[in-house]
C-alpha cells in the first residue's frame, strides 16, 4: 500500500493522532512496537500562525518516528493554508487535516468534526491546503454530524477530487462523540466504491488483534488506525501485527514486561518535560492501561499511583504491584 509514494507493508496499522497522548515519546514507543505510521497531536492553525510556542512544539518530531504526519485543524481557509506552509517547513511525510475531532471547544467553533455541518467549507479548506503545499495532504473525518446526516459516502468522492492522498474515516458521527459502537459499514462502502482511487483508512473501536483482522477482512480498507486502545498499551501494535502476519495470537509476556514499558514511558516523559509535569502528563496512560484491569482490590493502589508527584514515589508504588497482588 502507498500514500503518495510512501510505501507501507500489507495491512498497515497506524497510531491515531490524539491530543495529550500522541506526543513524541509515545509516538516513538508505538513505532518500536510496530506502528507503521504515527501522527502528531493536532495543532491549531490559528495558534501556529500566531507563533504560539506550545503549538509549535507539537509539530516537532524525531527522524526515528518516520513515516510521521502532522495533523492540523481550523475553520478558516486562509489560516489553514498559512499554517499548512508552516507545517511543511517541519518536513513531515504528510499533512493531515482534522475534520474529525468531536470535542466541543473544537467542533463547536466549526473546526474538527464541526465541518460536517459545512461540507462546502470543508472542501474549500481541503482544496486550498492541497494547493498551498508540496507535501501530500490527507484528511481524517467522521460519518457525518449526526444519524440523520451521514454524508461520508458522497463526501469521500468530493474530498478525493480536492486532491487528497488518503482518507481516514472514524466510524461514528460527531453526535456520538465516542459513545456507542463504531459503525464500519459505511467505511466499507466508501472503500468499495469503484470511483474511489485513494487509500481508505478505517478507525474506531479497534481494541484487539482479532478486531483489527476482522476489519481488514470485512471492509477491505487499506489501513487501520488505532487510537484509544493504545493509551497505556503501546504493545497493542506488536500484538496486532503478529496476528495479521501469522494468523496467530502473540503469547502474553510476563506482567513485569508490560510494567517496565509503562515505566519507560514515565521516564521519557520526565526526562523531556521535567519530573512534576512529566508525571502529570503520563497519568492518563497509567489510568487507562489495561494492565491493571481485573486485579482484585486494586483501587487503593491505583489512587496512590495517580497521586504520586515524584518519580521515586511513583516507582515505589508500581514496583510493589507484582508481589503485592501476585501477578506474573
N, C-alpha and C positions, 0 to 999 in steps of 0.2 A: 504494500500500500504506500502511496505517496501523497504528500500535501505540498504542492508547488515545488516538487523536486526534492523534498525532504523524505528520505527513504525510511520505512518502518518495516519490521518483521510482520509475518502473518498474525492476524488477530491482536493488534497492539492495544495496550491498556494505558490510559493517561491519568495523571493526577489532576483533579479539577482545581481551578482557582478558587480559593476560599479566604475571605477576609479574616485576618487574625490567626490564620492557620498555615497557609502555604507560603511561609517565609523561606528565605534562602536555606536555612538549616534543614527544615523539614523537606523541602524540595530535593535537596541533595541526598538525604536519607532515603526518600522514596525511589530516587533513581538507582541508588545502590541496591535496593530490594527488587528492582526490575521494572519500575515505571518507565514506559517508553517515551513519554513526553510530560513536561511539567509546565505550569503556568504561574506567574506571579499572583500575589493578591491584587485585587482590582484597584486601579489608580484612577482618581478623579481627573477628568480633563481640565476642569476649572482650576484645581489645585496645581496641576502641572504647569499650566501657563502662568500662574502666579509665582512659580518657582518655590513652592512650599517644600521645605526640606524633608519633612516626613514622607510626603508622597514621592518625591524624587528618589528617596532611598528604596522605595518599594520596587522600582523598575531596575534595580541593580541586581545582577546575578553572576554566578561563577561559571567559568568555562566548563567545569565538570558537570554542570546541570544540563547542558545541551543534549537534545533539542529543547529549547525553552521559549515560551511565548509570554509576551507582556499583555495583560488584559486591561482594557480601557473602558471607562463609562462616562456618559454625559448626555445632555439633551440639546446641545447647540451644535449645529453643523460646523460653524467657524471654530469654536473651541475644540471640537473633536479633531478637526483636521490639523490644527496647530499642535495639539497635544500628540497626535499620531507622529508628527515630524520629530517631536522631542523624543518619543519612544524609539523611533527609528535610529536616532543617534546612539542609543544604548546598545544597538546591534543585536536585537533578539532574532530568533529564527522566524518568528511571525508576530503579528499584532492581532489580538483577538478583541472583538467588540462585545461588551457585556450588554446584551438585551435580555438577560435572564434573572438578575438579582431581584428577589421579591420584597426585600425589607422596605418598610415604609419610608425611611429617610431618603431612599434612592428612588424606588418605584413611585412614591407619592409625588416626587418632583418631575415625573415624566421620564426619568432615566431608567436603566436596567429594564426589568420586565414592564415598567410603565409604558415603554414604547409599543407594547402590544395593543394599546388603545389608539396609537397614532402611527399606523404602519407606513403612511406616506412619509412621515418624518424619519422613521427608521430607515427606509430605503434611501432617502436623501442623504442622511448621515453616512450610510454604508458606501454609497457611490462616491461621495466626496472624499472619504478616508482612503478608499481604494486608489483613487486618482492622485491623492496627495503624497503617497509613499511608494517606494520601490519594493519594500518588504511584502511578503504575502499577507493578506488580511483575511481573517476568519471571523465567524460570528457564533456566539452562544446565546440561545434563546429558549423559550418555552412553547407549549402547545397553543397558548392564547391567553387572553386576560382572564376569562372565566369559562365555565362549562358551556355557555351559550355562544362563545366566540373563539372556538378552536380553529384558528386560521392557518396553522403551520403548513399544511399541505400546499396551499396556494402560495403562501408567503415564501416557502423554500425556493420555489422556482424564481420568484422575483428577486430574492437575495442572490441567487446564483447569477441572474442577469446583471447584477451590480458588479460582478467580477470577483466575488469572494472565492477563496481557495478551498474552504471546507466549512461545514455547518455542524455545530453541536446542538442537540435538542434534549432538553430536560423534559421528562415525561409527565409534567404537571402544568397546570395553569398557574397564573400569578395568584388567583384567589385561593388556591390550595396551599400556598406557601410551601411547607414541607410536610403537610398532613396527608393522610390517606396513603394510597399506594400509587406509585408512578405507573402511568399507562404507556406501554411501549407500542401499542397498536398503531398509532399514528406515526411514530418514529419509523416503524417498519414500512408503513405506506409511503412515506417520503423516500426512504431508501429504495423501494421497489418501483418508484415512479420512473418510467423509461426516459423521461425528459431530464432527470437529474443526472448530472455528469460528475459532480464534485463529491468527495468523500463525506459520508454522513456518520457522525459520532453520536452514540447514544449515551444517555446519562440519567440516573435516577434509581435509587434503591438497589444498587449492585453492591451487596454486602458479603457475598461469599463467592468462592471459586465456581461453585455449581451454578449460581445465578448468572454469573458472567458468561459461562459457557452456553447456557440456555439462551441468553440474549443474542449472542452471535448466531446461534443456530436458528432461532425463531425469526429474527429480523434481517439477517444478512448485513448488519451495519459494518462499516469499515473499521471502526474502533469503538471501544467502550471507555467511558470516563468514570472514575471512582472519586467520590467526594467524601461525604461524612463518615463512611465506613473506614476510611484511612486514618481518621483522627484518633490518636493514641494507639494506632495499629498499622504503622507503615509496612509491616511484614505481610500485609494482605496482598501486596503486589507479587511477592515471591510465591505465595500460595496459588494465586490466580494464574500466573504464568506457568507454573509447574503443571497445573491441571489442564490448561489449554494445550500445552506441548506434549503431554504424556497421556492425558485422559485419566490420570490417577490423582488422588489427593495426597498432598505433601504430608508426611508424618509430622506430628506435633513435636516441637522442640521442648526441652525441659523448661519449667517455669522461669528459672533464673536467666535463661537466654533472653526471653522477652522482657524481663525486668531490667536486664542490662541495656537493652535497646532504649527503654524509656529513660534510664539514667544517662545514656549517651545524649539523648535529646535535651535533657536538663542541662548537662554540661555545656553543650554547644550554645544553648540559649544564654546561659550565664556568661560564657566567655565573650559572646557577641555584644550583649547589651547590659551587662552588669548583673550582680547577684540578685538584688531585690527585683528589678524589672524582669530579669530572665526567669525567675521562679514564678512571678505573677503571670508572665506570658505563657508558660508551659502548663499552667494549671488546667487549662481546657483539655489538653491531651490526657492528663492524669485523671481527670473527672470522667472522660468519655471512653477510656480504654476498656476493651472487653476482657482484658487480662484478669481483672478483679471481680468480674461479674460471676455470681453463683457461689462465691465464698461465704459461708455462713458467718453471721455476726461480724461482718467486715465494716459496718458503718462507722464505728468509733475510729478505726484505723484510717478510713477514707477521710474523715473530718480532720484528723491530726495531720494527714499528708497534705491536705489542701490548705491548712492553716500555717504550715511551716513557712518561715520567712528567711531562713538561712540554708545554705547548701548542706551543712553538717546536720542540721535538724531534719531536713527532708530525707537525706540519705539514711539516717538512722532509722526513721520510720519504715522506709522502703526495704532496707536490708533485714529488718526483723520479720517481714511478712512470710517468707518461706518456712521458717521454723515455727513461727507463732501459729500459722494456720495449716501446717503440714502439707504444703503444696509442693509438687516437684515438676 
